[in-house]
Amino acid sequence: MRVVTWLGIALATTAIGGVAEVTQAVQLRDGTVYFVQPPELVEATTTFKDVNVWGATYYFTLNLPQNAGEPLQRVTINQHEGTSDIRFDLKDSRAFVGTRDRKGTKLKLGEVTKEKNKNTVSVTFEPPIPPGKTITIGLRPVKNPMFSGIYLFGVTAFPQGDKSHGQFLGFGRLHFYDSRN
């Protein structure tokens, strides 16, 4: 058994059909909330891979494990690499349960914002997503980048709470091609 001295670990129970389910929520003494088991970035895909194309959607699929301990409140997606800065139509953002190929229930989004002077889009879920779900976020670029190449998007997930710690999930990789060459 591992002893954790800098964490306060709270146990929460939820009655489901007469069965009590125990989950752990990790919270530091200062109130910062962490996932017990962070979500996983499953894949990143796009509907169109050609440069300068209008009407594409970039899909980021995440798996929030059953033992996450906390609901998923917010996801940030940050463009780390690529020769063109990609602008998004934030009002046309979407999310749903499932994957790009197996779309399920549409999820209600709260604020979808872009950090000023950064290539970071923040997607907030209203209400937060409970553990045990696979979800997909769809971002609509104004148009695909002007230049071909590999574009990397860092994905970070935040649990529910006023003071939550973001967990970096990895990079979504999209490759755009110039079919004229």
TARAPE-V422704 format. One record per pair of residues at least 24 apart in sequence whose ideal C-beta (glycine too) atoms are under 7 Angstrom apart, sorted by sequence separation. I is the first residue (numbers start at 1). J is the second residue. D is the distance in Angstrom with one decimal. If there is no record, write none. Layout:
# TARAPE-V422704
I|J|D  I|J|D
This chain:
# TARAPE-V422704
39|63|6.2  90|114|6.3  39|64|4.6  150|175|5.2  151|176|6.6  88|114|7.0  149|176|6.5  37|65|4.8  95|123|6.8  107|135|6.5  148|176|5.2  39|68|6.7  148|177|5.3  37|67|4.7  93|123|6.3  148|178|4.2  36|67|6.0  37|68|5.3  90|121|6.9  145|176|5.6  36|68|6.3  37|69|6.8  128|160|4.4  144|176|5.8  35|68|5.1  36|69|3.2  39|72|6.3  88|121|5.7  35|69|5.9  85|119|5.8  35|70|5.6  99|134|6.5  97|133|5.8  98|134|6.3  100|136|5.8  33|70|6.0  97|134|7.0  99|136|5.7  61|99|5.3  97|135|5.7  98|136|6.4  61|100|6.8  96|135|6.9  79|119|3.8  95|135|6.0  96|136|5.8  59|100|4.5  78|119|6.0  95|136|6.6  78|120|4.2  95|137|4.8  26|69|6.2  95|138|6.8  23|67|6.8  25|69|4.9  76|120|5.5  77|121|5.0  94|138|4.4  24|69|5.0  25|70|5.7  76|121|6.9  93|138|6.8  23|69|5.3  76|122|4.9  93|139|5.7  93|140|6.9  74|122|6.1  75|123|5.0  92|140|4.1  74|123|6.7  74|124|4.7  73|124|6.6  74|125|7.0  88|139|5.1  89|140|4.7  73|125|6.3  88|140|6.3  72|125|6.4  88|141|5.5  89|142|5.8  87|141|6.6  88|142|6.9  45|100|5.8  73|128|4.6  86|141|5.1  87|142|4.6  72|128|5.9  71|128|3.6  72|129|4.2  71|129|5.7  71|130|5.2  86|145|5.7  71|131|6.8  84|145|3.5  75|137|6.2  77|139|6.8  84|146|4.8  68|131|4.0  82|145|6.1  84|147|5.2  67|131|6.9  83|147|4.3  64|129|5.9  66|131|5.3  65|131|6.4  66|132|4.2  83|149|5.8  64|131|5.4  82|149|6.4  64|132|6.8  64|133|5.2  81|150|6.6  82|151|3.5  81|151|6.2  63|134|4.8  64|135|6.9  81|152|4.1  79|151|6.6  80|152|4.6  61|134|6.6  62|135|5.6  80|153|6.8  79|153|5.6  80|154|5.1  61|136|4.5  78|153|6.5  60|136|6.8  77|153|5.2  78|154|4.5  59|136|5.3  60|137|4.7  77|155|5.6  59|138|5.4  75|155|6.6  76|156|4.7  57|138|4.8  58|139|4.8  75|156|7.0  75|157|5.4  57|140|5.5  58|141|6.5  74|158|4.3  56|141|5.8  72|157|5.9  73|158|5.4  73|159|6.1  72|159|6.7  73|160|4.2  56|144|5.4  71|159|6.8  54|143|4.9  70|159|3.5  71|160|4.5  53|143|6.5  70|160|5.6  76|166|6.9  52|143|6.1  53|144|4.6  73|164|6.4  80|171|6.7  42|134|6.9  52|144|6.0  51|144|5.6  50|144|6.6  51|145|5.9  52|146|6.0  51|146|6.1  60|155|5.9  62|157|6.6  48|144|6.2  51|147|6.4  51|148|5.3  62|169|6.9  44|153|6.3  60|172|5.4  41|155|5.0  58|174|6.5  39|157|4.6  38|157|6.4  35|159|5.2  34|159|6.7  51|176|5.2  33|159|5.1  49|175|6.6  50|176|6.9  51|177|6.9  49|176|5.7  50|177|6.0  51|178|5.1  33|161|3.8  41|169|4.0  44|172|2.6  46|174|5.2  49|177|5.5  38|167|4.0  40|169|6.6  41|170|4.6  44|173|6.3  50|179|5.4  33|163|6.5  39|169|6.0  44|174|6.1  32|163|5.0  33|164|4.7  34|165|4.9  38|169|6.8  41|172|6.4  31|163|4.8  33|165|6.8  35|167|5.7  32|165|5.2
